[in-house]
């Protein structure tokens, strides 16, 4: 992977700054390479953030802490990645502003107008799988992506986008057929995705409740990640904020616990987690669905 661009000195300066964030891998891509893949709204937002945007630095932050059973998706068990990634990229931006005086470096994560997965693929950091997840070389899909948008030009040309092997293990494993093959290609239907459904507000349809039961999760889903060969043999390289055994790491949520607190208590207890943004009601709903499934299975024995 070409890490950084311009002169070797620029590459080293960028590398030193990005290293301060603790990113497992990083790369760069010209902003112009992303423009054709952005909506007019996203493009307007990006140019509003950085009017003379010229380059994007992409960083991957590993969170794999080992496979442990639980009803919360692995990405949401540690500290809220939105805050963690922005804080870590903020350190790099401060260093970059010193290295490149007069240039702007703006950290972005998740709610970014940039197509992060595509940017990472163009930066040569890994591949976008049939599951739509990005698989970072060395860390699999268990990474959070963050970007630094800049009006500096420390970027190489985009690399050829690599595809996954197409083994379709993710398709076969998906419990709700959110991933399936149509006319020879894999399509993703978000409305059927367990992760998306568990995050919906309000009441669920009977069909959607079935998706929650099929996934067995109160928040998110890891089925396609666990099935993918590109995620085998990974080391537990999670950053400190995402490590199993670290203070506050949560594998599962408990229905009685959530019922025993009001909304204010919920946010006092869980505001530091990525699952908290929807509040406690969707979680209570999902856990009740799962509890009902357990009771039904028990009565059949």
C-alpha positions as CSV (number, residue, x, y, z in Angstrom):
1,X,0.0,0.0,0.0
2,X,1.2,3.5,-0.8
3,X,1.0,5.3,2.5
4,X,0.8,9.1,1.9
5,X,2.0,10.9,-1.1
6,X,4.1,13.8,-2.4
7,X,7.7,13.6,-1.3
8,X,9.1,11.0,1.0
9,X,9.4,13.7,3.7
10,X,5.7,14.4,3.4
11,X,5.0,10.7,3.8
12,X,7.1,10.5,6.9
13,X,5.5,13.6,8.4
14,X,2.0,12.3,7.7
15,X,2.9,8.9,9.1
16,X,4.3,10.4,12.3
17,X,1.1,12.4,12.8
18,X,-1.3,9.5,12.0
19,X,0.7,7.2,14.4
20,X,-0.4,9.5,17.2
21,X,-4.0,8.3,16.7
22,X,-3.0,4.6,17.2
23,X,-4.5,3.6,13.8
24,X,-3.8,0.1,12.8
25,X,-3.5,1.1,9.1
26,X,-3.8,4.2,7.1
27,X,-3.6,5.5,3.5
28,X,-4.6,8.5,1.4
29,X,-6.7,9.2,-1.6
30,X,-7.4,12.4,-3.7
31,X,-10.7,14.0,-2.9
32,X,-11.3,14.3,-6.6
33,X,-11.4,10.5,-6.9
34,X,-14.3,10.3,-4.4
35,X,-16.4,13.1,-6.0
36,X,-18.0,10.9,-8.7
37,X,-19.2,8.6,-6.0
38,X,-20.8,11.3,-3.8
39,X,-24.3,12.7,-3.8
40,X,-24.8,16.4,-4.4
41,X,-25.8,16.7,-0.8
42,X,-22.7,14.9,0.5
43,X,-20.4,16.9,-1.8
44,X,-22.0,20.2,-0.6
45,X,-21.4,19.1,3.0
46,X,-17.8,18.1,2.4
47,X,-17.0,21.4,0.7
48,X,-18.8,23.3,3.4
49,X,-16.4,21.6,5.9
50,X,-13.4,22.1,3.8
51,X,-14.0,24.5,0.8
52,X,-10.7,23.7,-1.0
53,X,-10.8,19.9,-0.2
54,X,-7.9,18.2,-2.0
55,X,-7.1,15.0,-0.1
56,X,-8.4,12.5,2.3
57,X,-6.3,10.6,4.9
58,X,-8.1,7.3,5.9
59,X,-7.4,5.5,9.1
60,X,-8.6,2.1,10.4
61,X,-9.0,1.5,14.1
62,X,-9.2,-2.2,15.1
63,X,-11.8,-3.4,17.7
64,X,-11.6,-7.2,17.5
65,X,-11.4,-8.4,21.1
66,X,-12.2,-12.1,20.5
67,X,-15.4,-14.0,19.9
68,X,-17.5,-14.0,23.0
69,X,-21.2,-14.8,23.1
70,X,-23.5,-11.9,23.9
71,X,-26.6,-10.1,22.6
72,X,-24.8,-6.9,21.7
73,X,-22.8,-6.7,18.4
74,X,-19.1,-6.6,19.0
75,X,-18.7,-3.1,17.6
76,X,-20.9,-1.7,20.4
77,X,-19.4,-3.5,23.4
78,X,-16.6,-1.0,24.2
79,X,-16.6,2.8,24.3
80,X,-18.6,4.6,21.7
81,X,-16.4,4.5,18.6
82,X,-17.7,7.8,17.2
83,X,-16.1,9.6,20.2
84,X,-13.0,7.5,20.3
85,X,-12.2,7.8,16.6
86,X,-12.8,11.6,16.5
87,X,-10.6,12.1,19.7
88,X,-7.8,10.0,18.2
89,X,-7.9,11.6,14.8
90,X,-8.0,15.0,16.6
91,X,-4.5,14.3,17.9
92,X,-3.3,13.6,14.4
93,X,-4.9,16.7,13.1
94,X,-3.2,18.9,15.6
95,X,0.2,17.4,14.7
96,X,-0.6,17.7,10.9
97,X,-1.4,21.4,11.3
98,X,2.0,21.9,12.8
99,X,3.7,19.9,10.1
100,X,1.8,21.7,7.3
101,X,1.3,25.3,8.5
102,X,-1.7,27.1,7.0
103,X,-3.4,23.9,5.9
104,X,-6.7,22.5,7.3
105,X,-7.2,19.0,8.6
106,X,-10.7,18.1,9.7
107,X,-11.4,14.7,11.5
108,X,-14.6,12.9,10.4
109,X,-16.1,9.6,11.5
110,X,-19.3,7.6,10.6
111,X,-21.6,10.6,10.1
112,X,-19.1,11.8,7.5
113,X,-20.2,13.0,4.0
114,X,-17.3,10.9,2.6
115,X,-17.7,7.4,1.3
116,X,-15.4,5.9,3.9
117,X,-15.3,2.3,2.7
118,X,-14.6,3.3,-0.8
119,X,-12.0,5.8,0.3
120,X,-10.2,3.0,2.3
121,X,-10.4,0.7,-0.7
122,X,-9.0,3.3,-3.1
123,X,-6.2,3.9,-0.5
124,X,-5.2,0.3,-0.9
125,X,-6.1,-0.6,2.7
126,X,-8.2,-3.7,1.9
127,X,-11.4,-4.9,0.1
128,X,-15.1,-4.3,0.2
129,X,-16.8,-7.7,0.7
130,X,-20.0,-9.0,-0.8
131,X,-21.5,-8.3,2.6
132,X,-20.8,-4.6,2.0
133,X,-18.4,-4.5,4.9
134,X,-14.9,-3.2,4.5
135,X,-12.1,-5.8,5.3
136,X,-8.9,-4.1,6.3
137,X,-5.7,-6.0,5.5
138,X,-4.5,-7.6,8.8
139,X,-7.6,-6.7,10.8
140,X,-10.6,-8.0,8.8
141,X,-13.9,-6.2,9.0
142,X,-13.4,-5.5,12.7
143,X,-12.3,-1.9,12.2
144,X,-13.8,1.5,12.6
145,X,-12.9,3.9,9.7
146,X,-12.2,7.5,10.2
147,X,-11.1,10.2,7.7
148,X,-9.2,13.4,7.8
149,X,-10.4,15.9,5.1
150,X,-7.7,18.4,4.1
151,X,-6.9,21.1,1.6
152,X,-3.3,19.9,1.6
153,X,-2.3,17.6,-1.3
154,X,-0.4,14.7,0.4
155,X,-2.1,12.1,-1.8
156,X,-1.2,9.5,-4.3
157,X,-3.4,8.4,-7.2
158,X,-6.1,5.9,-6.1
159,X,-5.3,2.3,-6.3
160,X,-7.2,-0.4,-8.1
161,X,-10.1,-1.5,-6.0
162,X,-9.8,-5.1,-5.0
163,X,-12.7,-7.5,-4.7
164,X,-13.2,-10.3,-2.2
165,X,-13.0,-14.0,-3.3
166,X,-16.7,-14.2,-3.6
167,X,-17.1,-17.4,-1.6
168,X,-20.6,-16.4,-0.6
169,X,-20.2,-17.6,3.0
170,X,-21.8,-14.4,4.2
171,X,-24.8,-14.9,1.9
172,X,-25.3,-18.5,3.2
173,X,-25.0,-17.4,6.8
174,X,-27.3,-14.4,6.8
175,X,-30.3,-15.4,8.9
176,X,-32.8,-13.2,7.2
177,X,-31.7,-13.3,3.6
178,X,-30.7,-9.6,3.7
179,X,-27.8,-10.8,1.6
180,X,-28.8,-12.9,-1.4
181,X,-27.8,-13.6,-5.0
182,X,-30.0,-12.0,-7.7
183,X,-29.2,-12.6,-11.3
184,X,-25.7,-13.6,-10.5
185,X,-24.8,-10.8,-8.2
186,X,-25.1,-10.3,-4.4
187,X,-27.6,-7.7,-3.3
188,X,-28.1,-6.3,0.2
189,X,-31.6,-5.4,1.4
190,X,-31.1,-3.2,4.4
191,X,-34.8,-3.6,5.5
192,X,-34.1,-7.2,6.2
193,X,-30.8,-6.7,8.0
194,X,-30.9,-7.7,11.6
195,X,-28.5,-4.9,12.6
196,X,-30.7,-2.3,10.9
197,X,-34.0,-3.7,12.3
198,X,-32.7,-3.8,15.9
199,X,-31.9,-0.1,15.6
200,X,-35.4,0.9,14.3
201,X,-37.6,3.0,16.5
202,X,-41.2,2.2,17.4
203,X,-43.1,-1.0,17.0
204,X,-41.9,-3.7,14.6
205,X,-44.0,-5.7,12.2
206,X,-44.5,-9.4,12.7
207,X,-42.0,-10.0,9.9
208,X,-39.4,-7.6,11.5
209,X,-39.9,-9.3,14.9
210,X,-39.0,-12.5,13.1
211,X,-35.8,-11.0,11.9
212,X,-34.9,-10.1,15.5
213,X,-35.6,-13.6,16.6
214,X,-33.6,-15.1,13.7
215,X,-30.6,-12.9,14.6
216,X,-30.8,-13.4,18.3
217,X,-29.4,-10.0,19.0
218,X,-30.7,-7.0,21.1
219,X,-28.5,-4.7,19.1
220,X,-26.6,-5.2,15.8
221,X,-25.5,-8.4,14.2
222,X,-22.1,-10.2,13.6
223,X,-23.3,-13.2,11.7
224,X,-21.8,-12.3,8.3
225,X,-18.5,-11.2,9.9
226,X,-18.1,-14.5,11.8
227,X,-18.8,-16.4,8.6
228,X,-16.3,-14.7,6.4
229,X,-12.9,-16.4,5.8
230,X,-11.2,-13.1,5.7
231,X,-11.9,-12.7,9.4
232,X,-10.3,-16.0,10.4
233,X,-7.0,-16.2,12.3
234,X,-7.2,-12.5,13.5
235,X,-5.2,-11.4,16.5
236,X,-7.1,-9.6,19.3
237,X,-5.7,-6.2,18.3
238,X,-8.5,-4.0,19.8
239,X,-7.5,-0.6,20.9
240,X,-7.7,0.0,24.7
241,X,-11.1,1.6,24.5
242,X,-12.5,-1.6,22.8
243,X,-10.8,-4.3,24.7
244,X,-12.6,-7.2,26.4
245,X,-12.0,-7.1,30.1
246,X,-11.5,-3.3,30.0
247,X,-13.7,-1.2,32.3
248,X,-17.2,-1.0,31.1
249,X,-17.0,-3.6,28.3
250,X,-20.4,-5.1,27.8
251,X,-21.2,-8.4,26.0
252,X,-25.0,-8.4,26.7
253,X,-27.8,-6.3,28.0
254,X,-30.4,-7.5,30.5
255,X,-34.1,-6.8,30.2
256,X,-34.8,-6.5,33.9
257,X,-32.0,-4.1,34.3
258,X,-33.3,-1.8,31.5
259,X,-36.9,-2.0,32.9
260,X,-35.5,-1.0,36.3
261,X,-34.3,2.4,35.2
262,X,-35.8,5.5,33.6
263,X,-34.5,7.2,30.5
264,X,-32.2,9.5,32.6
265,X,-30.8,6.5,34.4
266,X,-30.2,4.7,31.1
267,X,-28.2,7.6,29.7
268,X,-26.2,8.0,32.9
269,X,-25.3,4.3,32.7
270,X,-24.9,3.8,29.0
271,X,-24.3,7.1,27.2
272,X,-20.7,6.0,26.6
273,X,-21.8,3.2,24.3
274,X,-22.7,3.3,20.6
275,X,-26.0,1.5,21.2
276,X,-27.3,4.4,23.5
277,X,-28.2,6.9,20.8
278,X,-31.7,5.3,20.2
279,X,-32.5,5.3,23.9
280,X,-33.7,2.3,25.9
281,X,-37.0,1.6,24.3
282,X,-35.8,-0.2,21.1
283,X,-33.5,-2.3,23.3
284,X,-36.3,-3.2,25.7
285,X,-38.5,-4.1,22.7
286,X,-35.8,-6.3,21.2
287,X,-35.1,-8.1,24.5
288,X,-38.8,-8.8,25.0
289,X,-38.9,-10.3,21.5
290,X,-35.9,-12.5,22.4
291,X,-37.3,-13.4,25.8
292,X,-40.6,-14.5,24.1
293,X,-38.6,-16.7,21.8
294,X,-36.8,-18.3,24.7
295,X,-40.1,-18.9,26.5
296,X,-41.6,-20.4,23.3
297,X,-38.7,-22.8,22.9
298,X,-38.9,-23.8,26.5
299,X,-42.6,-24.7,26.3
300,X,-41.9,-26.9,23.3
301,X,-39.5,-29.1,25.2
